[in-house]
Structures are given as C-alpha cells and as structure tokens.
Amino acid sequence: MLVRLEYSVGKEVRYLSHLDFLRLFIRALRRARLPVAYSQGFNPHAKVAFGPPLPVGITGSSEYLDVEFNEELPVTEIMDRLGQVLPRGVVIKRGKKIAGKTPSLMAVIERARFEVRIPLEDGQRGINWEKAIGSFMARTEVVVTRHTKDGPRPKEIRQGIYRLEGKEEEGTAVFNMELQVGNRGSVRPDEVIRGLIELEGIPLLPEAMEIRRTGLFLLQEGKPVTPLEIL
Amino acid sequence: MRQLIENRFLPRVQKPARYLGTEWNSVHKDWDTVPLKMAFAFPDVYEIGMSHLGMQIIYGLVNERPDALLERVFAPGEDLERLLREQEVPLFSLESYRPLKEFDFIGFTLQYEMSFTNILNMLDLAQIPLRAGERDDRYPLILGGGPCASNPEPLAPFFDLFLLGDAEEALPELLELAGKRKEEQGRLDKQAFLMEAARIEGVYVPAFYDVEYTPEGRIAAVTPNRPGIPHRVRRRVVADLDQAYFPTKPIVPFMETVHDRAMLEVLRGCTRGCRFCQAGILYRPVRERDVETLARQAEELLRKTGYDEVSLTSLSTADYTCLEPLIKKLMDKYQEEGVSVSLPSLRADAFSVNLAKELQRGRKSGLTFAPEAGTQRLRDVINKGVQEKDLLEAVTGAFEAGWTGIKLYFILGLPTETDEDLAGIAQLAHQVLAIGRRISKEQKRKKKVRVTVSVSTYVPKAHTPFQWEPQIPLEEIRRRQQYLQSMLSKGITYQYHDAELSFLEAVFAKGDRRLAIVLERAWQKGCKFDSWREHFNFAKWLEAFQETGIDPGFYANETLGLETVLPWDHLDMGVSKRFLRRERERAIGGSLTPDCREGRCTGCDVCQGFGVDLVLKGGKD
C-alpha cells in the first residue's frame, strides 16, 4: 500500500538537510513500528520518496512524502502513530492512499510557493512595492550569481518566476512568490530577493530574511494543484 | 539568546544541525523548577561526542533524577566560535541555549590528552575563568571524568574535582550532596562543598593536595593539605552491570555521526592483560551483562530510537562468554525487521571471522585485525596472545568468505622493539597480501585485494606495566616510520600517525601539574583541536614549551626508576604497583601472563581491593 503524506517543517528543524530528513523519517517509521516496505538485495532500503528537497534554513508548510507499506492500514492510523514519534517541528498534516500507479513526487512537482519576510528599518519604510515589482517582472532577463560547487556561476531566473507580490506589514516586508522547482531546475527565493535588491534598488537586509515554503504544486491544464488533490 | 543563535548564527555556520538540541530523546526540563543544573561537555565536535556511549549513560542517569537536569555542549566549530567571539556571546548548552556559566556543574569528559586545549577554549568561550582559584561561588564547579582522569595532573589547576572510575557510582552521590547543600543554603558554598565531596570515594579535589619536587625535578611527595582528605583516591567500580543504569532512550542525532547506531554495552573491562593498554587496567575487572538483560535493553533501544543497527560494544566483545547465544537471540528476533548486529572490533582468530561472516550483510568491504607487533617475541613482551598461525588463519577465512580488504593495526616503538620487529610487520603484511591474491585468483574475483598497514606510535600510559618506560625519541619515531615504509611493497597501503602528535600525547599522558602552564600558553597561541591534522600546530607547542621553560623530553623520553614517585601515584586504580612491576619484569623476560578469566588469578589485586569479582555469565572454564 502506497501512502502520500503531507507534513510541515517548523523552525526547530529548518536547518536539517534533505538526507537528515530521510534518516529522520525512516527512524520515526521504525519507532512507530509501521510495516514499511524495503527493497530487496544486499543493502535493502526503506521505500520512501520525497518531493523536491527543502533548502536548508527554510521552513515548510506543506511538504510531501510517499511511503510504501507491506500491509493495508487505515491512513489515519499511520498518521497517528507516526505523529507520536516525530521530533518537535515535524507535523503530519494530511495523508491519502495512492490507488494504482502514480508518478513520483520528484517527477511531477513543478512549482513552489514561498513567503519571504524581511524586517524593515525606519529608513526602509514607504517603498512603492507595486512599482518596484512591476518593473522587476517586466524584465525579460534577471541574472543572479549562483554559488555552485564549481564556484560562482551566472544564472537566469526570470523565466522561473511565475508570480511575485510584495507588501509592507507592520514594519516587515512580506513577499509571496511562485517559482519553478523540480527536475528541470529551480529558482530559489533568496535569488529573487537578491535580484530585487540589485536591480530595483530596494534597500533590504537579506541576512534577516525568513523564508517559508508554503506549498508545492504540479500543473494540470496549466493550473497548479497539490500532490494530494490529484489523488 | 535563542533568537540570536537561531536567526543570526545558525544560518552562517556550515553544520547547523550540530547545534539544534531538539534531537529525538533529547530531554528539556523546566529550568526554574529543577534545583540542580549540570552541563556535560565533550571537548570535541558534535559528531564525535555524540558517538560516545559514556555521554549517553550520564545524560540518562542524571536526567532520570527529578532534582537534576543535564544538558549537552560540544566544542563549537570554528565558524560558530568566530561568531560567538565577535558578538561576545557566551558558549551555550544545546537543550536550553543557556550560557554555561549559569549551570551548577560543568562535567568534561577526558577521553584523550590531545583534547585538553579544547577544554580551555570552551571555558574561555563560556566566559568562565580558566583556573579554579579564579572562580568564585558565582561560577560553576568544573568536573572531569573518563580515562584521562586517571592522570589528570596537567589539568589540575583548571578543575575543581575529578571523578575516578565508573561515574554511575560517584556522580549520583555527588549530586545528592549538592542537592542537600543547595536546599539548605539556597546556593553552593564551593569550598565547604568540595571539603565534603572529597570524602566521597572516587572524588579527587586536586587543590587539596600539595606536590613537592625532588632536586632532579621528579615528584617527592603528594600530600593532602587539609584534614580529613584521603592520601589516595580510589576509583569507583560498578560491581554488577545488570543492576547498573543503562540508557535505553539515547539521543538520536539528526546528522550523521561517527557511530550512528544503537550501542549495547555487553561487558565492561578486559583482562587479556596487554601490557601497553591503559583501558585494560582502568576498567578491571571484567563484568559481563546477562543475555536476558541485554535482550531487554536491545528491545527498548530499538523501539525507542528507530535504529536499524545494534553494535555490541565493549573493550573486547569477542570475549563475551555468551556472545553466540546473544547474537542468535538478536538475529532471530530482529533480522526480519532489517536490523543488523555489528561488532566494533575483531579478535585475530577464526572464531571472530566466523562471527563476522554471520553478521555481515551485503558488501564485504574491509576487516581490521590488530596483531599490534610484527614478531612473536615482541607480541610476547606486550602479552598480546596472538599467534601468527591464528592471524593467518583468520585472514584466510576472511578472504575466502569474500572480504577483499584487510587492515592490520600495529604499534610502533613498543619497549624492546628493534628493526627486526619492524621487518616482521612488513613480512606479515606481505604474507597476508599473498594469501589474498592467491584466493582472489582461485575464486576468479575482479576486485583487487587491499592490504593496509596502519601504524600508531606507542605512548606509555600511567597505571600500566610500561608506565616507567620512555617513548622513543621523536627522531627515532620518524626513522622507524621511514624504515618500515621502505620495506613495504607498493601493493600495501601504509598509514601512520603524526609522530609529533604522539610525542605530545606522551608528554601529557605521563605529565604532572607543571604542564598546566604549557597547556595554557599553547592555547593562548591558538592551539585547539590538536588531534585534527588540519589544526595541529607543533611549532606553536614547541614555542609554548620554550617560553615556559619546560622540557617536553623530560616527560616523554626518560626512563623512570621503579622507586620514583609518579605524578599519579596518589590516584588508586585498584591495580597494585606490585603487580605492574611484576608484569614489567615478565615483559622484559618475554613471558606471558594468562587471562584471569581462564581461572587463575594473576594477582592484580583489583577484585580483593574493591570486594568485587569477575562476572562471567557463561561461567568460568
């Protein structure tokens, strides 16, 4: 039985790597004594598969994970038992049984939504967000520097920005954005902010940035839908 | 503080998962309602400290008490250290992110000499004065324990007290006392507390002892300077491990650590009697746990952690008298769940290889054996009862079973070693390589046979039969390392330890209180993480010795007379000096001393002195 779970990643665990999350869930599933299926062969591994990795330092409202079990179990029971043995900061929100064959999360997820919050200092108030963002989105090309293991590389990100909104909320700049994610490449929210600072001259302090990935989506007839909605 | 660390520091460090403190099974108690607060400090990075069973034992032991809490702290990485210093933020505990100076006790574990500079660095980062004499009642009491507490003299001025032996015994008594005094007085009066604590067996308060020196610079006497303080402090011993506390809810790290698995301590101690081995003395006698106890602990461990591997740990697990029934029991019960059982080390014999064969799942990459010395003569000197025949049999078995890599572990510079013994290492390694290649050819394997010779340098340790022996001079270490290399063919991988690091280890292993200023000076010059090759700076250490006028060779390279008062003589590990002297003589004569497990008492005096006995669950033969 294949089950898709939606979970959130809180502040406490936002600094864990993708590999850390894999280890965390496998151990939690064992603690919950859930009958997880294992691959055959010399080095059997648990049949769990994640969506696109959550970058280190970012919290997440709706992350996804597929787990295969050897037995049929009510999804609510799985959620309950697993929920009791997860470290603080990881919360199971929803779950659904996957009937039949479904392509993997990594293969189908194409869009990610983020909320970025940056506290503003006095001199940074009263920015005309609409104008700045309008000008930014009107560009056909936005090139930022991406730090890869082979050193800094220029990277065009504009094509991967599908939506960008910004506003001021009680002394904090709040951005909402929908970006490309997945196998065909990803745009990172901090790259969008850096582009805004550099190209539109918005005086923000990127060190104080708090980022939350608020959703992951695949596209159905051009419209974003969640990985649970398609089941 | 939490805000600052979480939002400003952690995004800027390379491994933030080291500093989260919310791992599964971590304990977060209410600071304001728990009277006694202790921090457990491991003077190395998280990944190493979290692999240490002793930490998990003490963490559980203290946190199970309603009147005390224990939180962890490790040596921060360089990136976090820079941020802490820049922003003048004191070093904090992982669970509550509180400054270490707010705790009642900070307990450092003393696992290896070359972590000593990290202790000073951590105290400094915590904004706590280094020397006990400079810390008034507002500062925590600084405790030390672990193997290096058997000669903690170079650290004496920095610590308030040391716990000798099994902490399960003395630590609860110490906390009990502290709790009582704190309740009566609302705070801890340090001097009064230490006076009382020093009467607890196993508690050593270095400030209560004066050291006098001979004109030659050796120790004349170590004497208590207050009434009621024991002349010798004796280590504590858990008599019955089945009754002892064992943590079945250890913290499960988020990140990968050195030993990322459940640890089941099957026994404590080892009486094989290798004459170079300090652990073989410090943890006597052998005390085994019952199979039933272990099975119950394994069950709880696996359920509470979610690990899929159990390591059967001890100084020599292959010697556990109920090893086969235990393994069978664990495999029968957990194999279906995909749990594997592993052994941390193997004895060089066919029995061990058969065990390894049974336990190994999947790839058979490498096995390690430790013949320690290259000739039978030298193996007899050190009382390592391994015969060449056993080793070759074990290696043959391993290659036949499909292993392709064999690592052989040796010690260079053992007392009486000659070039002939080094030639013996090379010869043995080539024999092993030839066996591997022959079997590989017979079985038509594609994978290349790898033989690795790993050589560490002998460091004479306190409380061992070789405690009077010198380390060979630094130049001679280098010469022997080269000489051995020149005799090894290209097909053999050769690894050896940094000679300079081994030299310093020898200085501190047999050091006295006068070395404290060297330690302090070296730390001031920037020495820390000395056991990490990329951090070790020998030139700075030499400067520190020069500037303080102390000759390191005096400690490392001189032979001591059997009547010399040793810096650690007032610390009683339970093994009599008479026994150590006799063992030293037997070593020089090349005669073996059998393991007392085989039935004959070797007269080390531990059992009689402590009123304990060997605990062998499979019965004595």
Chai-1 contact restraints between the chains, C-beta under 6 A:
chainA,res_idxA,chainB,res_idxB,connection_type,confidence,min_distance_angstrom,max_distance_angstrom,comment,restraint_id
A,E12,B,T22,contact,1.0,0.0,6.0,A-B,restraint_1
A,Y15,B,L10,contact,1.0,0.0,6.0,A-B,restraint_2
A,Y15,B,P16,contact,1.0,0.0,6.0,A-B,restraint_3
A,Y15,B,A17,contact,1.0,0.0,6.0,A-B,restraint_4
A,L16,B,A17,contact,1.0,0.0,6.0,A-B,restraint_5
A,L16,B,F254,contact,1.0,0.0,6.0,A-B,restraint_6
A,D20,B,A17,contact,1.0,0.0,6.0,A-B,restraint_7
A,D20,B,F254,contact,1.0,0.0,6.0,A-B,restraint_8
A,D20,B,M255,contact,1.0,0.0,6.0,A-B,restraint_9
A,R27,B,G306,contact,1.0,0.0,6.0,A-B,restraint_10
A,R30,B,G306,contact,1.0,0.0,6.0,A-B,restraint_11
A,R31,B,G306,contact,1.0,0.0,6.0,A-B,restraint_12
A,Y38,B,G338,contact,1.0,0.0,6.0,A-B,restraint_13
A,F42,B,G362,contact,1.0,0.0,6.0,A-B,restraint_14
A,N43,B,G362,contact,1.0,0.0,6.0,A-B,restraint_15
A,P44,B,G338,contact,1.0,0.0,6.0,A-B,restraint_16
A,G57,B,P11,contact,1.0,0.0,6.0,A-B,restraint_17
A,P87,B,T22,contact,1.0,0.0,6.0,A-B,restraint_18
A,P87,B,W24,contact,1.0,0.0,6.0,A-B,restraint_19
A,R88,B,T22,contact,1.0,0.0,6.0,A-B,restraint_20
